[in-house]
């Protein structure tokens, strides 16, 4: 039994939200940068734009 089942296309269904595995990596990087109090605003903008595309 998997907590978060992954499709063949790399899509994870978490509580009704369908996310690709690379989206989870970007979210993890954003979270780590936030917790480390990074002040690089351009990095945040680039990662958010990458997440939206």
C-alpha positions as CSV (number, residue, x, y, z in Angstrom):
1,X,0.0,0.0,0.0
2,X,1.5,3.3,-1.1
3,X,0.8,6.5,0.8
4,X,1.0,8.6,-2.5
5,X,0.5,6.4,-5.6
6,X,2.6,7.4,-8.6
7,X,1.2,6.9,-12.1
8,X,3.3,5.7,-15.0
9,X,3.5,9.4,-16.2
10,X,5.0,10.5,-12.8
11,X,1.9,12.1,-11.5
12,X,1.2,11.9,-7.8
13,X,-2.4,12.3,-6.5
14,X,-2.2,14.0,-3.0
15,X,-5.6,14.7,-1.5
16,X,-7.1,15.4,-4.9
17,X,-4.2,17.5,-6.2
18,X,-2.4,16.0,-9.1
19,X,1.3,17.0,-9.1
20,X,4.2,15.9,-11.2
21,X,7.2,14.6,-9.3
22,X,9.3,17.5,-10.6
23,X,6.8,19.9,-9.1
24,X,7.3,18.3,-5.7
25,X,11.0,18.8,-6.0
26,X,10.5,22.5,-6.8
27,X,8.1,22.9,-3.8
28,X,10.7,21.2,-1.6
29,X,13.4,23.6,-2.8
30,X,11.1,26.6,-2.1
31,X,10.3,25.3,1.4
32,X,14.0,24.7,2.2
33,X,14.9,28.2,1.0
34,X,12.1,29.7,3.0
35,X,13.2,27.9,6.2
36,X,16.9,29.0,5.6
37,X,15.7,32.6,5.3
38,X,17.2,33.1,1.9
39,X,16.9,36.6,0.6
40,X,17.4,35.8,-3.1
41,X,14.1,37.1,-4.6
42,X,15.1,36.3,-8.1
43,X,15.5,32.6,-7.2
44,X,12.1,32.6,-5.7
45,X,10.6,34.2,-8.8
46,X,12.4,31.8,-11.1
47,X,11.3,28.7,-9.1
48,X,7.6,29.9,-8.9
49,X,7.6,30.6,-12.7
50,X,9.1,27.1,-13.3
51,X,6.4,25.6,-11.0
52,X,3.6,27.4,-12.9
53,X,4.8,26.4,-16.4
